[in-house]
Structures are given as structure tokens and as C-alpha cells.
């Protein structure tokens, strides 16, 4: 399983649904969504500012994360931004690799 940090910003339609159904109903809906692709909802929080909701989800892979993002975005009620979360050990493995790269202009 891979962890993802997902930010959501409600559209006007989404805020109207939140006002109607409440926060607990939204959390339950997101939990069901994540479970439907074989994942687990680790955390779900409402926030102030640029984002209205932040969640951490364990998902099987990037395809499952994309499916969640596409499904939510297609609703028109929430704009999402999905960020993969990497462990310290994954970064350790990354820095041991030597990718071939030439910077522009060099």
C-alpha cells in the first residue's frame, strides 16, 4: 500500500452539500470511496484557508489514487490535489540510485 495526502476544495455545489449533510456524512462517504478501491482512510480533517478538507489514505497504488481523484473531480463538487507520501526508507532507496540526467543548457 502507498500513502497519499489528498487536499480538497469545495465548489459552491460542494459547500451546499456539506451544509445539508454535515461533516460526519462527508467523512463516511470518503471512507466508502477509499475502501471501494481497496484502500484505507487513515485521517480526515476539515481545514480553513485554501483547502477545505485534508485526508491521508493508504491506497494500493497510483492507479487507485488516480481513480479516486478522477471520480471526485468528475462530481463537480470538489477540486482535489493528490500528493504521494514517501517514507524515510523510500528516500534512502532513491538517493542510492544514479539516474542519467543532463541539465538544460549544459
C-alpha angles and dihedrals in degrees: 000000000000126000122233132188109215123193121196132193117191121228118217088270090051093050090051089053091048091051090050100044104026133225098288091056090052092050090050091050092050091047090053091047093051092045091051091066094045097266139123128230107230100177139000124187137169114224142188125239130024094358126046099195136020126191139177116214134182105219130178094241147322092289091059090048090050091049091053092047095047093047094050094044091049090059090069090220100094136031111212139200118193123200124185113230118219127201123229088252092055089053089048088055091046095053090052090062122088109210117192108243138159116197117228112272096016 
